[in-house]
């Protein structure tokens, strides 16, 4: 069996590419050969670039079966695993060659804006895909408003909903939220598979060795809700004067958040670390008493949450999207109604003020992370999906 991962990027620029890189390593460790390619279309021609130069190729889209990708399929049982790719003509060509499975990393398959989020009112979109999306792009600021780009994104989503969704051998949802949204627009339940993301297994935590610190890890964008966390943190400091917040991440709203911290009078209690590598994330999370997840848009899943759980940390987060798949209220942390700043502050204070509660939630979080979100659990499920895809063909 050979797996070809197909994405719109070949280098790591976000969570999807990190996932592909990790999966490649895990599959190789199981003796399964896999490659990572990107396919760019220009008119009737395509260019294939890969981490394996033997798969590089340029030619007519109609000749894709004669490309190195087609030759691989002829030589060994192969599954195409599509990630982030919005090219209807390319997908149609791939469907004719070998079984195709697709991971729904984000809502792009059923949302032209790719986030199911209305930016202007800062609210989750509650309406299934349809013509209203073209209007909402302007009235609710949920999609690119350049007419040409908007209509292209709308056409791509319509193709996924009306055609492609019935041609994938399997559609992999990373949360129950993602699955429910896909089913709402008409995706076939028979093709849907729930397979949560994974995180690396870390050493057993030292549950008592924590400081009066809380941590946030994520992109510095308003959709990630850091402005709500900062407001809540200001309330927390009134009761815990020595508390400190570690902010791990970079993004276009960094300047806005730093100014907000100054305006709230908490700048000396907040460290903005910028982009952080794995060691830095591990260091800050390990020292923290808890981790905060204040996203206000419907996160498809939320990997930083299970990273915290693996380190034995309870999580306080807003109840959005797929978060409740891992943040189980009163078990692995505390869920708060979205944008409820006072409720968020109260939840943080409750955990900081009760060591027994923090320890209980932290240990339970670690147990669930090992049982449900480890690399081993994820790769076993993924291999079974590949094998069934080949069997179905």
VOMIGU-116137 format. One record per residue (C-alpha): chain; x, y, z; residue number from 1. Coordinates in steps of 0.02 Angstrom, whole numbers, plus 50000, padded with zeros to 5 digits. Example, Ala and Ser with C-alpha at 12.3 -4.5 7.8 and 13.67 -1.06 7.14 Angstrom:
2
{r 'A',{50615,49775,50390},1}
{r 'A',{50684,49947,50357},2}
// end
This chain:
393
{r 'A',{50000,50000,50000},1}
{r 'A',{50061,50174,49956},2}
{r 'A',{49984,50340,50010},3}
{r 'A',{49999,50501,49911},4}
{r 'A',{49958,50655,50014},5}
{r 'A',{49894,50796,49903},6}
{r 'A',{49891,50975,49966},7}
{r 'A',{49896,51153,49900},8}
{r 'A',{50064,51184,49986},9}
{r 'A',{50223,51082,49994},10}
{r 'A',{50309,51169,50139},11}
{r 'A',{50248,51191,50317},12}
{r 'A',{50147,51351,50334},13}
{r 'A',{50009,51297,50453},14}
{r 'A',{49926,51157,50548},15}
{r 'A',{49877,51057,50394},16}
{r 'A',{50056,51044,50334},17}
{r 'A',{50117,50998,50508},18}
{r 'A',{49987,50860,50510},19}
{r 'A',{50042,50792,50340},20}
{r 'A',{50224,50792,50395},21}
{r 'A',{50183,50699,50555},22}
{r 'A',{50074,50571,50465},23}
{r 'A',{50211,50536,50339},24}
{r 'A',{50330,50493,50478},25}
{r 'A',{50204,50384,50569},26}
{r 'A',{50157,50289,50410},27}
{r 'A',{50339,50263,50364},28}
{r 'A',{50366,50195,50539},29}
{r 'A',{50234,50064,50500},30}
{r 'A',{50322,50017,50338},31}
{r 'A',{50196,50109,50227},32}
{r 'A',{50272,50212,50088},33}
{r 'A',{50198,50385,50066},34}
{r 'A',{50233,50545,49973},35}
{r 'A',{50176,50726,49980},36}
{r 'A',{50132,50817,49820},37}
{r 'A',{50054,50980,49767},38}
{r 'A',{49960,50998,49602},39}
{r 'A',{49947,51170,49523},40}
{r 'A',{49832,51198,49374},41}
{r 'A',{49853,51330,49240},42}
{r 'A',{49718,51317,49109},43}
{r 'A',{49722,51142,49037},44}
{r 'A',{49895,51102,49107},45}
{r 'A',{49954,51049,49278},46}
{r 'A',{50120,51048,49370},47}
{r 'A',{50157,50918,49504},48}
{r 'A',{50291,50954,49634},49}
{r 'A',{50335,50831,49771},50}
{r 'A',{50449,50797,49916},51}
{r 'A',{50498,50649,49806},52}
{r 'A',{50572,50721,49646},53}
{r 'A',{50529,50562,49550},54}
{r 'A',{50347,50619,49555},55}
{r 'A',{50380,50793,49485},56}
{r 'A',{50292,50818,49318},57}
{r 'A',{50214,50946,49201},58}
{r 'A',{50087,50909,49067},59}
{r 'A',{49907,50914,49012},60}
{r 'A',{49777,50880,49147},61}
{r 'A',{49694,50753,49033},62}
{r 'A',{49858,50653,49035},63}
{r 'A',{49868,50644,49225},64}
{r 'A',{49846,50455,49220},65}
{r 'A',{50008,50444,49119},66}
{r 'A',{50102,50551,49246},67}
{r 'A',{50215,50476,49381},68}
{r 'A',{50062,50477,49495},69}
{r 'A',{49971,50365,49373},70}
{r 'A',{50123,50252,49358},71}
{r 'A',{50130,50231,49547},72}
{r 'A',{49946,50178,49547},73}
{r 'A',{49983,50050,49410},74}
{r 'A',{50126,49976,49510},75}
{r 'A',{50055,49966,49687},76}
{r 'A',{49887,49985,49776},77}
{r 'A',{49877,50172,49807},78}
{r 'A',{49762,50292,49899},79}
{r 'A',{49760,50478,49863},80}
{r 'A',{49735,50572,50026},81}
{r 'A',{49679,50749,49989},82}
{r 'A',{49699,50886,50118},83}
{r 'A',{49684,51070,50068},84}
{r 'A',{49648,51077,49882},85}
{r 'A',{49514,51180,49795},86}
{r 'A',{49529,51129,49612},87}
{r 'A',{49372,51045,49543},88}
{r 'A',{49453,50996,49378},89}
{r 'A',{49603,50918,49464},90}
{r 'A',{49492,50823,49586},91}
{r 'A',{49387,50755,49442},92}
{r 'A',{49546,50687,49363},93}
{r 'A',{49604,50610,49527},94}
{r 'A',{49437,50522,49554},95}
{r 'A',{49463,50428,49390},96}
{r 'A',{49632,50356,49441},97}
{r 'A',{49619,50278,49615},98}
{r 'A',{49519,50291,49778},99}
{r 'A',{49523,50465,49854},100}
{r 'A',{49497,50503,50038},101}
{r 'A',{49490,50679,50106},102}
{r 'A',{49516,50753,50277},103}
{r 'A',{49401,50897,50319},104}
{r 'A',{49531,51002,50409},105}
{r 'A',{49423,51159,50403},106}
{r 'A',{49250,51203,50336},107}
{r 'A',{49308,51246,50159},108}
{r 'A',{49209,51098,50090},109}
{r 'A',{49046,51176,50149},110}
{r 'A',{49089,51360,50177},111}
{r 'A',{49160,51481,50047},112}
{r 'A',{49237,51582,50188},113}
{r 'A',{49320,51424,50254},114}
{r 'A',{49279,51466,50435},115}
{r 'A',{49089,51468,50464},116}
{r 'A',{49116,51634,50551},117}
{r 'A',{49041,51807,50529},118}
{r 'A',{49187,51924,50568},119}
{r 'A',{49087,52086,50581},120}
{r 'A',{48974,52030,50726},121}
{r 'A',{49106,51902,50784},122}
{r 'A',{48980,51760,50781},123}
{r 'A',{48977,51583,50712},124}
{r 'A',{48877,51562,50552},125}
{r 'A',{48723,51458,50590},126}
{r 'A',{48657,51441,50411},127}
{r 'A',{48706,51298,50293},128}
{r 'A',{48793,51340,50129},129}
{r 'A',{48685,51426,50000},130}
{r 'A',{48661,51585,49896},131}
{r 'A',{48654,51688,50058},132}
{r 'A',{48844,51663,50069},133}
{r 'A',{48867,51785,49925},134}
{r 'A',{48773,51921,50020},135}
{r 'A',{48847,51880,50190},136}
{r 'A',{49022,51905,50122},137}
{r 'A',{48982,52092,50115},138}
{r 'A',{48858,52115,50256},139}
{r 'A',{48942,52002,50385},140}
{r 'A',{49121,51999,50322},141}
{r 'A',{49140,51810,50315},142}
{r 'A',{49229,51787,50149},143}
{r 'A',{49345,51871,50026},144}
{r 'A',{49245,52015,49954},145}
{r 'A',{49338,52032,49790},146}
{r 'A',{49202,51979,49667},147}
{r 'A',{49311,51863,49563},148}
{r 'A',{49384,51775,49716},149}
{r 'A',{49216,51766,49803},150}
{r 'A',{49130,51683,49656},151}
{r 'A',{49275,51562,49633},152}
{r 'A',{49268,51510,49816},153}
{r 'A',{49079,51494,49805},154}
{r 'A',{49094,51386,49648},155}
{r 'A',{49225,51276,49731},156}
{r 'A',{49114,51248,49883},157}
{r 'A',{48963,51213,49774},158}
{r 'A',{49064,51082,49679},159}
{r 'A',{49114,50997,49843},160}
{r 'A',{48935,50994,49905},161}
{r 'A',{48848,50946,49743},162}
{r 'A',{48976,50831,49661},163}
{r 'A',{49141,50789,49747},164}
{r 'A',{49065,50736,49913},165}
{r 'A',{48983,50588,49826},166}
{r 'A',{49147,50535,49742},167}
{r 'A',{49266,50528,49889},168}
{r 'A',{49286,50351,49952},169}
{r 'A',{49290,50421,50128},170}
{r 'A',{49275,50592,50208},171}
{r 'A',{49370,50609,50371},172}
{r 'A',{49293,50729,50497},173}
{r 'A',{49408,50787,50637},174}
{r 'A',{49263,50821,50757},175}
{r 'A',{49079,50790,50780},176}
{r 'A',{49049,50973,50740},177}
{r 'A',{49135,50955,50571},178}
{r 'A',{49036,50797,50535},179}
{r 'A',{48869,50876,50582},180}
{r 'A',{48903,51029,50473},181}
{r 'A',{48948,50917,50325},182}
{r 'A',{48791,50812,50347},183}
{r 'A',{48685,50971,50356},184}
{r 'A',{48732,51018,50177},185}
{r 'A',{48698,50843,50111},186}
{r 'A',{48860,50745,50126},187}
{r 'A',{48829,50557,50133},188}
{r 'A',{48835,50486,50309},189}
{r 'A',{48898,50322,50236},190}
{r 'A',{49058,50407,50178},191}
{r 'A',{49091,50503,50338},192}
{r 'A',{49221,50442,50463},193}
{r 'A',{49258,50524,50630},194}
{r 'A',{49445,50528,50662},195}
{r 'A',{49510,50654,50789},196}
{r 'A',{49679,50737,50775},197}
{r 'A',{49823,50671,50878},198}
{r 'A',{49966,50738,50983},199}
{r 'A',{50136,50671,51030},200}
{r 'A',{50146,50572,51191},201}
{r 'A',{50248,50670,51318},202}
{r 'A',{50329,50608,51480},203}
{r 'A',{50219,50589,51634},204}
{r 'A',{50184,50764,51702},205}
{r 'A',{50240,50827,51871},206}
{r 'A',{50067,50880,51927},207}
{r 'A',{50124,50972,52084},208}
{r 'A',{50266,51066,51998},209}
{r 'A',{50169,51215,51928},210}
{r 'A',{50179,51402,51948},211}
{r 'A',{50047,51537,51961},212}
{r 'A',{50039,51550,51771},213}
{r 'A',{49915,51516,51634},214}
{r 'A',{49956,51486,51451},215}
{r 'A',{49880,51523,51281},216}
{r 'A',{49947,51446,51120},217}
{r 'A',{49879,51496,50951},218}
{r 'A',{49878,51618,50806},219}
{r 'A',{49865,51800,50860},220}
{r 'A',{49702,51833,50770},221}
{r 'A',{49540,51901,50841},222}
{r 'A',{49453,51739,50791},223}
{r 'A',{49560,51652,50922},224}
{r 'A',{49479,51761,51055},225}
{r 'A',{49635,51825,51141},226}
{r 'A',{49550,51995,51168},227}
{r 'A',{49418,51906,51272},228}
{r 'A',{49552,51811,51368},229}
{r 'A',{49645,51974,51407},230}
{r 'A',{49485,52052,51471},231}
{r 'A',{49454,51899,51580},232}
{r 'A',{49636,51896,51637},233}
{r 'A',{49620,52075,51699},234}
{r 'A',{49478,52015,51812},235}
{r 'A',{49583,51867,51871},236}
{r 'A',{49729,51980,51922},237}
{r 'A',{49614,52070,52044},238}
{r 'A',{49610,51910,52147},239}
{r 'A',{49780,51836,52101},240}
{r 'A',{49901,51982,52093},241}
{r 'A',{50052,51870,52053},242}
{r 'A',{49968,51777,51908},243}
{r 'A',{50057,51781,51740},244}
{r 'A',{49994,51745,51564},245}
{r 'A',{50110,51668,51433},246}
{r 'A',{50050,51703,51255},247}
{r 'A',{50129,51587,51126},248}
{r 'A',{50101,51629,50944},249}
{r 'A',{50114,51760,50809},250}
{r 'A',{49989,51842,50693},251}
{r 'A',{49923,52000,50613},252}
{r 'A',{49831,52058,50770},253}
{r 'A',{49984,52050,50885},254}
{r 'A',{49999,52241,50895},255}
{r 'A',{49814,52257,50939},256}
{r 'A',{49828,52131,51082},257}
{r 'A',{49986,52210,51154},258}
{r 'A',{49902,52380,51156},259}
{r 'A',{49749,52303,51239},260}
{r 'A',{49859,52232,51377},261}
{r 'A',{49933,52406,51405},262}
{r 'A',{49761,52486,51408},263}
{r 'A',{49700,52357,51536},264}
{r 'A',{49852,52390,51647},265}
{r 'A',{49911,52209,51638},266}
{r 'A',{50057,52223,51517},267}
{r 'A',{50186,52176,51650},268}
{r 'A',{50086,52019,51689},269}
{r 'A',{50080,51959,51508},270}
{r 'A',{50226,51888,51407},271}
{r 'A',{50206,51889,51218},272}
{r 'A',{50331,51757,51162},273}
{r 'A',{50295,51766,50976},274}
{r 'A',{50305,51610,50870},275}
{r 'A',{50362,51467,50981},276}
{r 'A',{50446,51302,50934},277}
{r 'A',{50396,51138,51013},278}
{r 'A',{50520,51155,51157},279}
{r 'A',{50456,51327,51203},280}
{r 'A',{50275,51271,51198},281}
{r 'A',{50318,51121,51307},282}
{r 'A',{50413,51229,51431},283}
{r 'A',{50273,51358,51452},284}
{r 'A',{50132,51231,51458},285}
{r 'A',{50226,51125,51585},286}
{r 'A',{50246,51272,51704},287}
{r 'A',{50065,51329,51687},288}
{r 'A',{49928,51284,51810},289}
{r 'A',{49803,51280,51666},290}
{r 'A',{49787,51319,51482},291}
{r 'A',{49658,51436,51406},292}
{r 'A',{49568,51408,51241},293}
{r 'A',{49464,51565,51207},294}
{r 'A',{49425,51543,51021},295}
{r 'A',{49263,51630,50972},296}
{r 'A',{49249,51556,50797},297}
{r 'A',{49193,51374,50777},298}
{r 'A',{49358,51283,50787},299}
{r 'A',{49352,51122,50687},300}
{r 'A',{49448,51040,50829},301}
{r 'A',{49585,51133,50925},302}
{r 'A',{49751,51041,50932},303}
{r 'A',{49827,51152,51068},304}
{r 'A',{49691,51086,51183},305}
{r 'A',{49745,50905,51170},306}
{r 'A',{49927,50960,51183},307}
{r 'A',{49882,51035,51352},308}
{r 'A',{49788,50878,51403},309}
{r 'A',{49936,50767,51360},310}
{r 'A',{50038,50875,51480},311}
{r 'A',{49910,50849,51618},312}
{r 'A',{49835,51024,51610},313}
{r 'A',{49652,51066,51635},314}
{r 'A',{49584,51183,51500},315}
{r 'A',{49463,51327,51514},316}
{r 'A',{49384,51365,51346},317}
{r 'A',{49236,51436,51255},318}
{r 'A',{49107,51310,51197},319}
{r 'A',{49127,51326,51008},320}
{r 'A',{49140,51207,50860},321}
{r 'A',{49226,51042,50896},322}
{r 'A',{49302,51094,51063},323}
{r 'A',{49184,50989,51168},324}
{r 'A',{49251,50831,51084},325}
{r 'A',{49402,50847,51198},326}
{r 'A',{49358,50980,51327},327}
{r 'A',{49234,50886,51433},328}
{r 'A',{49153,51000,51560},329}
{r 'A',{49200,50963,51741},330}
{r 'A',{49308,50817,51679},331}
{r 'A',{49455,50884,51577},332}
{r 'A',{49420,51067,51609},333}
{r 'A',{49282,51196,51607},334}
{r 'A',{49175,51252,51461},335}
{r 'A',{49110,51430,51458},336}
{r 'A',{48978,51510,51346},337}
{r 'A',{49064,51598,51202},338}
{r 'A',{49116,51780,51236},339}
{r 'A',{49064,51770,51420},340}
{r 'A',{49215,51862,51491},341}
{r 'A',{49156,51858,51671},342}
{r 'A',{49115,51673,51659},343}
{r 'A',{49287,51639,51586},344}
{r 'A',{49372,51734,51727},345}
{r 'A',{49267,51642,51857},346}
{r 'A',{49316,51473,51780},347}
{r 'A',{49502,51517,51783},348}
{r 'A',{49489,51577,51964},349}
{r 'A',{49398,51418,52013},350}
{r 'A',{49539,51309,51946},351}
{r 'A',{49677,51417,52021},352}
{r 'A',{49588,51419,52189},353}
{r 'A',{49561,51231,52203},354}
{r 'A',{49716,51121,52193},355}
{r 'A',{49614,50961,52212},356}
{r 'A',{49504,51009,52064},357}
{r 'A',{49656,51057,51959},358}
{r 'A',{49742,50892,51996},359}
{r 'A',{49587,50788,51963},360}
{r 'A',{49552,50872,51797},361}
{r 'A',{49735,50869,51746},362}
{r 'A',{49754,50683,51779},363}
{r 'A',{49591,50643,51690},364}
{r 'A',{49645,50751,51542},365}
{r 'A',{49806,50651,51529},366}
{r 'A',{49711,50486,51535},367}
{r 'A',{49593,50537,51395},368}
{r 'A',{49734,50608,51289},369}
{r 'A',{49826,50443,51298},370}
{r 'A',{49671,50339,51265},371}
{r 'A',{49593,50442,51124},372}
{r 'A',{49716,50567,51052},373}
{r 'A',{49885,50482,51044},374}
{r 'A',{49982,50455,50883},375}
{r 'A',{49957,50267,50897},376}
{r 'A',{49768,50279,50910},377}
{r 'A',{49758,50399,50763},378}
{r 'A',{49871,50304,50644},379}
{r 'A',{49783,50138,50677},380}
{r 'A',{49616,50216,50629},381}
{r 'A',{49691,50299,50475},382}
{r 'A',{49769,50138,50411},383}
{r 'A',{49602,50049,50431},384}
{r 'A',{49520,50186,50326},385}
{r 'A',{49652,50167,50189},386}
{r 'A',{49630,49978,50187},387}
{r 'A',{49441,49992,50174},388}
{r 'A',{49459,50121,50035},389}
{r 'A',{49564,49999,49934},390}
{r 'A',{49445,49857,49974},391}
{r 'A',{49297,49961,49915},392}
{r 'A',{49383,49993,49748},393}
// end
